[in-house]
Amino acid sequence: MHFLEPWLQELGLVAQAWHPVIAFSIFLTGAVFAFLFHTVIYPVVLRFTNFPPTNLDVSLLQAFRRPLTLGILVGGLYLSLVLTFDFTLTVRHAIDRAAGLIGLVLGVFAASGLVSALFNWYYDEISPHTPTTLDDRIIPMLRRIGMGLVYALGGLLVLDLLNVNISPILASLGLGGLAVALALQPTLSNLFAGTYVMTEGVVSQGDYIELENNVAGYVIDVGWRSTRLRTWTNNLVVVPNSRFAETIITNFQGPIPAVNIYLTCGVSYDSDLVRVEQVCREEMDRLLESDPRAVKDYGAYFAYESFDDSNITFYLFIQARDRIASFEVQSELIRMVHQRFLEENIVINYPMRTINFAGEPVSGMSAQANAGSGQPGPQRAVAYRAQGTAPVGSGGQEAPASSVAHAEGPDGPDAPGPDFG
């Protein structure tokens, strides 16, 4: 207060009785300035920040508004005490320490507000315009981690300002962190795996996926600890992210929602293959024109695939707009092709087997093949389909016709056949 004495002498306020009045006046001046700073000066400063194209500066300045106002108020109180009263060294040291402690606390709050404002600005302004939802999930967690680090560092500085030895605290925190890490190893494993899953962007909410262990369903949510699926039976399956990150995943929504339909069928060897192809192409083209669930731009493809036991196999290849539509389009294609085959008398054979017995040459391709090979021809065989019944046996009962053939012996149809035992 020594530098105020000449000014106070001119005013006649040197007496000790005036010291509280002077201290209160200084504090009141600081409080008025803090009020004007908060309500007048700071809004004017914020108004000038509206000119840049981004409002990041506004968010950052808003984070300092309250700490600065409280700092001005505390500074006024500190000056009112220090400049007015002649305290002993011990009291002065206590006031300085208290002022430093309050200033440090206000600085911690200002830093935490700055971190929070920065992450909130990104979450509100940038995140909605990004093509991925990863930042929507990771920004809140990073915000909490950042603020936690600020508060932890501020707490250590406060303890150090109070002359508390923080070295044992740091050592105990290290050992405690190791123990917690070992105890929470499964949880931390799922946490880091969840970070990997969300960073990769392999699956997202709404995708239909199938895991390596045949677990399949729609992705409801990809969290930090687990991924939740809704199966086609409307049940909930929770998969830990540590297992989810290591398994093989089939995503039916990627790389695009469209799904290819591969439909196989077969026709009799007696069919006109040119006509079969023409009929199938006509039906596929008609389906692409009339059904909006099919992708017309992808086109339709037909090809014969193989010679099988009873039919010549071919495949039809078209594309549906998504997985659900693929079931409907495939069902409609089967119905249309089957209807045209009935109208065109194109036969799809049932599975049949023929048993030939040596003794009598048979006509047709089998006889020609046997004649070319020089082997004695088998007896003429009569084949029956799997449906219905076989000829009446010696017991007077109808034998089941499970691909059983009745062979005619060398003496005619009434000659006894082989003994089937």
C-alpha positions in Angstrom: 0.0 0.0 0.0 3.1 2.2 0.1 2.7 3.5 -3.5 -0.9 4.5 -2.7 0.0 6.6 0.3 0.7 9.9 -1.6 -2.6 9.7 -3.4 -4.4 8.8 -0.1 -2.7 11.6 1.7 -4.1 14.1 -0.8 -7.6 12.6 -0.2 -7.1 12.4 3.6 -7.6 8.7 3.7 -4.4 7.6 5.4 -6.1 6.5 8.6 -6.5 2.8 9.3 -10.3 3.2 9.4 -10.5 3.9 5.7 -8.6 0.7 4.7 -11.8 -1.5 4.5 -13.5 1.2 2.5 -10.6 1.3 0.1 -10.4 -2.5 -0.2 -14.1 -2.7 -0.9 -13.8 0.1 -3.5 -11.1 -1.8 -5.3 -13.1 -5.0 -5.2 -16.2 -3.3 -6.4 -14.3 -1.7 -9.3 -13.0 -5.2 -10.2 -16.6 -6.6 -10.0 -18.0 -3.8 -12.2 -15.2 -4.4 -14.7 -15.9 -8.1 -14.7 -19.6 -7.5 -15.3 -18.9 -5.1 -18.1 -16.4 -7.5 -19.6 -18.9 -10.4 -19.5 -22.0 -8.4 -20.8 -20.5 -5.7 -23.1 -16.9 -6.2 -24.1 -17.0 -9.9 -24.8 -20.2 -9.8 -26.9 -18.6 -7.1 -29.0 -15.5 -9.3 -29.5 -17.7 -12.2 -30.4 -19.5 -10.1 -33.0 -16.3 -9.5 -34.9 -15.7 -13.3 -35.1 -18.8 -13.8 -37.3 -16.9 -12.6 -40.4 -14.8 -15.7 -40.9 -16.5 -18.6 -42.8 -16.2 -20.9 -39.8 -17.5 -20.5 -36.3 -14.6 -22.4 -34.6 -13.2 -19.1 -33.2 -16.6 -18.4 -31.7 -16.7 -21.8 -30.0 -13.2 -21.3 -28.6 -13.8 -17.8 -27.4 -17.0 -18.9 -25.7 -15.0 -21.5 -23.7 -12.9 -18.7 -22.1 -15.8 -16.3 -21.3 -16.7 -17.5 -17.8 -13.1 -18.4 -16.6 -11.9 -14.9 -17.7 -14.8 -13.2 -16.0 -14.2 -15.1 -12.7 -10.5 -14.4 -13.1 -11.1 -10.7 -13.2 -13.3 -10.9 -10.2 -10.7 -12.9 -8.2 -8.0 -10.5 -9.4 -10.0 -7.6 -8.0 -10.4 -9.3 -4.7 -6.7 -10.1 -4.5 -5.7 -6.6 -5.3 -8.1 -5.2 -2.8 -6.5 -7.3 -0.1 -2.8 -6.9 -1.1 -2.9 -3.2 -1.9 -4.9 -2.1 1.1 -3.7 -4.1 4.1 -0.2 -4.6 5.5 -0.2 -8.4 6.1 2.6 -10.4 7.6 4.8 -12.5 5.4 2.9 -15.7 6.5 -0.5 -14.2 5.7 0.8 -12.7 2.5 2.2 -16.1 1.5 -1.1 -17.8 2.3 -3.0 -15.2 0.2 -0.6 -15.6 -2.7 -1.0 -19.4 -2.6 -4.8 -19.2 -2.4 -4.8 -16.8 -5.4 -2.5 -19.1 -7.4 -4.6 -22.1 -6.5 -7.8 -20.3 -7.6 -6.1 -19.2 -10.8 -4.9 -22.7 -11.5 -8.4 -24.1 -11.0 -9.8 -21.5 -13.4 -7.1 -22.4 -15.9 -8.0 -26.0 -15.7 -11.7 -25.2 -16.3 -10.7 -22.9 -19.2 -8.6 -25.8 -20.8 -11.3 -28.3 -20.3 -13.8 -25.9 -21.9 -11.4 -25.4 -24.8 -11.1 -29.1 -25.4 -14.9 -29.6 -25.1 -15.6 -26.7 -27.4 -13.2 -28.1 -30.0 -14.7 -31.6 -30.1 -18.3 -30.2 -29.9 -17.6 -28.0 -32.9 -16.3 -30.9 -34.9 -19.2 -33.1 -33.9 -21.8 -30.4 -34.8 -20.2 -28.9 -37.9 -18.0 -31.4 -39.6 -19.3 -34.8 -38.6 -22.7 -34.5 -40.3 -21.0 -33.9 -43.6 -18.5 -36.8 -43.6 -19.4 -40.0 -45.5 -18.8 -42.3 -42.6 -20.4 -42.5 -39.1 -17.1 -43.4 -37.4 -16.5 -39.8 -36.2 -20.0 -39.8 -34.7 -19.0 -42.6 -32.4 -15.3 -41.8 -31.7 -15.6 -38.0 -31.1 -17.7 -38.3 -27.9 -15.2 -40.8 -26.5 -12.2 -38.7 -27.4 -13.9 -35.7 -25.8 -14.3 -37.5 -22.5 -10.7 -38.8 -22.6 -9.3 -35.3 -23.4 -11.3 -33.7 -20.6 -10.3 -36.5 -18.2 -6.6 -35.9 -19.0 -7.0 -32.2 -18.5 -8.6 -32.7 -15.1 -6.0 -35.3 -14.0 -3.1 -33.0 -15.0 -4.8 -30.1 -13.2 -5.3 -32.1 -10.1 -1.6 -33.1 -10.0 -0.6 -29.4 -10.4 -3.0 -28.4 -7.6 -1.4 -31.0 -5.3 2.1 -29.9 -6.3 1.1 -26.3 -5.5 -0.1 -27.4 -2.1 3.4 -28.9 -1.5 2.1 -32.5 -1.7 4.7 -34.9 -3.1 3.1 -36.3 -6.2 5.9 -38.8 -7.0 4.3 -41.6 -4.9 1.0 -40.8 -6.5 2.5 -41.2 -10.0 4.1 -44.5 -9.0 0.9 -45.8 -7.5 -1.0 -44.7 -10.6 1.4 -46.6 -12.8 1.1 -49.8 -10.7 -2.7 -49.4 -10.4 -3.0 -48.8 -14.1 -1.1 -52.1 -14.8 -3.3 -54.0 -12.4 -6.5 -52.5 -13.9 -5.2 -53.3 -17.4 -4.6 -56.9 -16.4 -8.0 -57.2 -14.7 -9.8 -55.5 -17.6 -7.9 -57.3 -20.4 -11.1 -58.8 -22.0 -12.9 -55.5 -21.9 -9.9 -53.6 -23.3 -9.5 -56.3 -26.0 -13.1 -55.7 -27.0 -12.6 -51.9 -26.8 -9.6 -51.9 -29.2 -11.3 -54.5 -31.5 -14.3 -52.2 -31.6 -12.1 -49.3 -32.6 -10.7 -51.5 -35.4 -14.2 -52.6 -36.5 -15.5 -49.0 -36.7 -12.3 -47.7 -38.3 -12.3 -50.3 -41.0 -15.9 -49.5 -42.0 -16.5 -53.1 -43.1 -20.0 -53.2 -41.6 -22.5 -50.5 -40.7 -25.9 -50.3 -39.2 -28.6 -52.0 -41.3 -26.2 -54.4 -43.2 -27.1 -58.0 -43.4 -24.0 -60.1 -42.6 -23.1 -63.7 -42.0 -20.2 -64.8 -39.8 -18.0 -67.8 -40.2 -19.9 -69.8 -37.6 -23.1 -69.4 -39.7 -24.5 -66.6 -37.4 -26.3 -64.2 -39.7 -28.5 -61.2 -39.2 -29.0 -57.4 -39.6 -26.5 -55.2 -37.8 -28.3 -53.2 -35.2 -25.4 -51.4 -33.6 -21.6 -51.5 -33.6 -20.5 -50.5 -30.1 -17.1 -50.3 -28.4 -17.5 -53.6 -26.6 -19.8 -55.7 -28.9 -21.7 -55.8 -32.1 -25.4 -56.6 -32.0 -27.2 -58.5 -34.8 -30.9 -59.2 -35.4 -31.5 -62.6 -36.9 -34.2 -63.5 -39.4 -36.1 -65.1 -36.6 -36.1 -61.7 -34.9 -33.7 -62.7 -32.1 -30.8 -60.6 -30.8 -27.3 -61.9 -31.1 -24.5 -60.1 -29.2 -21.0 -60.8 -30.6 -17.9 -59.5 -28.7 -15.8 -57.3 -30.8 -12.7 -59.3 -30.1 -14.3 -62.3 -31.8 -16.0 -60.2 -34.4 -12.7 -58.7 -35.6 -11.1 -62.1 -36.1 -13.9 -64.0 -37.8 -14.7 -64.1 -41.5 -17.6 -61.8 -42.4 -19.8 -61.9 -45.5 -21.5 -58.6 -46.0 -24.5 -59.0 -48.3 -24.9 -55.2 -48.6 -21.4 -54.7 -50.1 -19.7 -53.6 -52.2 -23.2 -52.5 -53.5 -26.7 -53.5 -52.3 -27.5 -55.3 -55.6 -27.4 -59.1 -55.4 -26.7 -61.5 -58.3 -29.2 -64.4 -58.8 -27.7 -67.7 -60.1 -30.5 -70.1 -61.0 -29.8 -73.6 -62.3 -32.2 -75.9 -64.1 -32.1 -78.9 -66.5 -34.1 -80.1 -69.6 -34.4 -83.5 -71.2 -31.8 -84.8 -73.7 -34.6 -84.8 -76.3 -35.2 -81.1 -76.0 -34.4 -78.6 -78.7 -31.6 -76.6 -76.9 -31.9 -73.7 -79.2 -35.6 -73.3 -78.4 -34.9 -73.8 -74.7 -32.4 -70.9 -74.7 -34.7 -68.7 -76.7 -37.6 -69.4 -74.2 -35.4 -68.7 -71.2 -34.0 -65.4 -72.6 -37.5 -64.2 -73.5 -38.8 -64.8 -69.9 -35.8 -63.1 -68.4 -36.2 -60.1 -70.6 -39.9 -60.0 -69.8 -39.1 -60.1 -66.1 -36.5 -57.3 -66.4 -39.0 -55.1 -68.2 -42.0 -55.7 -65.8 -40.4 -56.1 -62.4 -38.8 -53.0 -60.8 -37.0 -55.3 -58.3 -34.7 -56.6 -61.0 -31.8 -54.5 -62.3 -32.4 -54.0 -66.0 -29.1 -52.3 -66.7 -27.2 -55.4 -65.5 -28.8 -57.6 -68.2 -29.6 -61.3 -68.3 -27.3 -64.2 -69.1 -27.9 -67.8 -70.2 -25.5 -70.7 -70.7 -25.5 -74.5 -70.7 -23.4 -75.9 -67.9 -23.1 -79.7 -68.0 -24.4 -83.1 -69.1 -26.0 -84.7 -66.1 -27.6 -88.0 -65.4 -31.1 -87.1 -66.5 -30.9 -83.6 -67.9 -28.7 -81.1 -69.7 -28.1 -78.5 -67.0 -28.1 -74.7 -67.8 -28.1 -71.6 -65.6 -29.9 -68.3 -65.6 -28.1 -65.2 -64.3 -29.7 -61.9 -63.4 -29.4 -59.2 -60.7 -31.8 -57.9 -58.1 -31.7 -54.5 -56.5 -31.0 -55.9 -52.9 -31.0 -59.1 -50.9 -34.7 -59.1 -50.1 -35.7 -58.5 -53.7 -33.4 -61.3 -54.8 -35.7 -63.9 -53.2 -38.8 -62.4 -54.8 -37.2 -62.1 -58.2 -35.8 -65.6 -58.1 -39.2 -67.0 -57.2 -40.9 -65.1 -60.0 -38.3 -66.2 -62.5 -38.9 -69.9 -61.6 -42.6 -69.5 -61.9 -42.3 -67.8 -65.4 -39.8 -70.3 -66.8 -41.8 -73.3 -65.5 -45.0 -72.0 -67.1 -43.3 -71.5 -70.5 -41.8 -74.9 -70.4 -45.3 -76.4 -69.9 -46.6 -74.4 -72.8 -43.7 -75.3 -75.1 -43.7 -79.0 -74.0 -40.2 -78.8 -72.8 -39.5 -81.6 -70.4 -37.6 -81.5 -67.1 -36.9 -85.1 -66.4 -37.3 -86.8 -63.0 -34.2 -88.6 -61.8 -34.2 -92.2 -63.4 -31.9 -95.2 -63.3 -31.9 -98.1 -65.7 -30.5 -101.6 -64.9 -29.3 -103.6 -67.9 -28.7 -107.4 -67.8 -26.4 -109.3 -70.2 -27.9 -111.7 -72.6 -29.8 -109.8 -75.2 -28.7 -106.7 -77.3 -30.8 -103.6 -76.7 -31.7 -101.0 -79.3 -30.7 -97.4 -79.3 -27.6 -95.8 -78.1 -26.7 -98.6 -75.6 -26.8 -101.2 -78.3 -24.6 -99.1 -80.6 -22.1 -98.5 -77.8 -22.0 -102.2 -77.0 -21.6 -103.2 -80.6 -18.7 -100.7 -81.0 -16.9 -102.1 -78.0 -17.3 -105.7 -79.0 -19.0 -106.7 -75.7 -22.1 -108.8 -75.6 -25.2 -106.7 -75.4 -27.3 -106.7 -72.2 -30.9 -107.6 -72.2 -33.5 -105.0 -73.0 -34.4 -103.2 -69.8 -37.6 -101.4 -68.9 -37.1 -98.5 -66.5 -39.7 -97.1 -64.2 -39.8 -93.7 -62.6 -39.4 -93.2 -58.9 -43.1 -92.3 -58.5 -45.8 -94.8 -58.7 -45.4 -98.6 -58.5 -43.4 -101.2 -60.2 -44.9 -104.3 -62.0 -46.6 -106.9 -59.9 -44.1 -109.5 -58.6 -44.4 -113.2 -58.0 -46.1 -112.6 -54.6 -49.0 -110.8 -56.2 -48.0 -107.5 -54.5 -46.9 -104.3 -56.2 -43.3 -103.7 -55.6 -42.2 -100.1 -54.8 -40.8 -98.4 -57.9 -37.7 -97.0 -56.4 -35.8 -97.0 -59.7 -36.3 -100.7 -60.2 -36.1 -102.1 -63.7 -38.0 -105.2 -64.9 -35.9 -107.1 -67.5 -37.3 -109.4 -70.2 -35.4 -112.6 -70.5 -34.2 -114.2 -73.8 -37.5 -116.2 -74.1 -39.8 -113.2 -74.1 -41.6 -111.1 -71.6 -43.0 -114.1 -69.8 -39.7 -115.7 -69.1 -38.5 -115.6 -65.5 -36.2 -112.7 -64.8 -33.1 -112.8 -62.5 -33.4 -113.6 -58.9 -33.0 -110.4 -56.8 -32.8 -112.5 -53.7 
